[in-house]
Amino acid sequence: MKPLLHLLLRGHATRKHRLMTLLGLLVALEFFENVMFVFSSAHVMGGLAAAPAEFVGAQAAYAVGSLLAIVLQQRLVQRWGYRRVLSVSLGLFALGLLGCSASGSLPQLALARGVQGLGGGAFFTAARVLVLLLFAPVDRPQAMRRFMVLMMSATALAPWCAASLIERWGWASVFVGVLPAVLVVALGLWRWLPDSVGRQPGGPAADLASWRSMVGPLLCFALAALCLQWGFSEARLDVLAHPLRLALLGLAGAGLLVGFLWHQWRHPTPLLHLRQLNSPVYLVGLGLYFVHYFLSNFAAYLFPIYAERGLGLPLTTTGALNSLAGVTSLVVAWAYIRWAGRLPHKRPLMLAGLLSLALCAWGLASQPAGVSVGALLPALLLKGVFGVLLVLPVAGLTFRELGDHGFAHGYQGKNLMRQMASSGASAVAAVMLQNRQFALHDELLVGLSPDRPGVSHWMASMAGALQARGFSPEQAHLGALAQLSALLDNQALLLACEDLYRLLAAMALLAALLVAWQRRLP
């Protein structure tokens, strides 16, 4: 079938290029929406009156839905083919977007994000595997370039688009704004993707008993993902205050996950083909993928809050700055594609990427309040360098021992790791930032005694200014207190962001040591 399909696509250049573009757009959809969601997290929380620790549930719901979709995808494709599976997945993704936009409470948002994850989880793995199935080896480099350019372009534009939508129509528009692109991709894939691609009529997907045998393991996997995500949301800075609860969550999640993996290892027709993924190079690459996605999403959650609420920058300016880092990544990726082949050893590039993130985080942690936009640009350019110099070398080396036959299974495992790392990073960043802000607020409050001359003088000046505007003495005093409280909250948030940036710099340096120590990826 493959040679015939390749011949068919060679004979229809227009259709071939349309499919290349559609596969890139399919992946770009998920990245675009997820980056917009992370960027607008604070505004969504405000719209639903949810605390960061509670909001983690919505992030976990998407991750659990996505993980289930990734695990089930190959079996579903064998039964119905990529065209039908992706059509249903895009429908679920669109339904989840509509549910998110109409949500009036956190449970409603979590349910909608879960449905959205069931749809979106299939996009990345499916598109990457379809590059191998649809195109001859001579066409794959062009398909991959278009794939990567569209994905990184969407990632770069997403923060600016999210800021513009929120500024004009509110947080719900972040979800509605993606729907037209979903419709375009769905119609394009239904029209141009061959119906037979991926289908195996006589395979295990046709056996009802095989499906029944997977119900228990899938429930086990879903519970494992829930426990691990819940554990992330409870991983507070004061972890010693609740050690038993966290230990039980971690052990339950790890035990259920090990049970699922053991079942898959022994099963004759598993959902995850673990026996084909025991390559040391692949396992090291998987670990470095985890590092990349965790650090990248930790930084992605932190910067909008730091810039908009900590430094007081306008929302659209914050989005434009974030997009600037994405454009930098796109430029560096182009340079990497053009010249990386001349560098036989990729480890120095990975180290350079991690050191760039460390310098970026340390630079942002060192900025004073009221800093100009221009002073933030060097750090953001370094952030754009990080994403490319770490992940592209890893992507080029991780799957080299698996071959075309094992590539689909390897990419399935990689995307499972991506979802765990991405959702876990956002959850950890959200909870740590909240707890650090509360701790710093209490410390700062101790120093704001009314008996201190500086505090009493500031209060008298502010109250006098309010009285000059026509407020009564009582109203002026309450107004001055409110202003002081707002300043205190802002200072605590800014200091908390700076502390987390220092932590991010330390994590990047630790990751650099691990990259330098490993010997599997040159």
Buried (B, 14 or more C-beta within 10 A) or exposed (E): EEEEBBEEBEEEEEBBBBBBBBBBBBBBBBBBBBBBBBBBBBBBBEBBEBEBBBBBBBBBBBBBBBBBBBBBBBBBBBBBBBBBBBBBBBEBBBBBBBBBBEBEEBBBBBBBBBBBBBBBBBBBBBBBBBBBBBBBEEBBEEBBBBBBBBBBBBBBBBBBBBBBBBBEEEBBBBBBBBBEBBEEBBEBBBEBBBEEBBBBEEBBBEEEEBBEBBEEBBEBBBBBBBBBBBBBBBBBBEEEEBEEEBEEBBEBBBBBBEBBBEBBEEBEBBBBBBEBBEBEBBEBBBBBBBBBBBBBBBBBBBBBBBBBBBBEBEBBBBBBBBBBBBBBBBBBBBEBBEEBEEEEEBBBBBBBBBBBBBBBBBBBBEBEEEBEBEEBBEBBBBBBBBBBBBBBBBBBBBBEBBEEEBBBBBBBBBBBBBBBBBBBBBBBBBBBBBBBBBBBBEEBEEEBEEEEEEBEEBBEEBBEBBBEEEBEEEBBBBBBEEBBEEBBBBBBBBBBBBBBBBBBBEBBBEBBEEBEEBEBBE
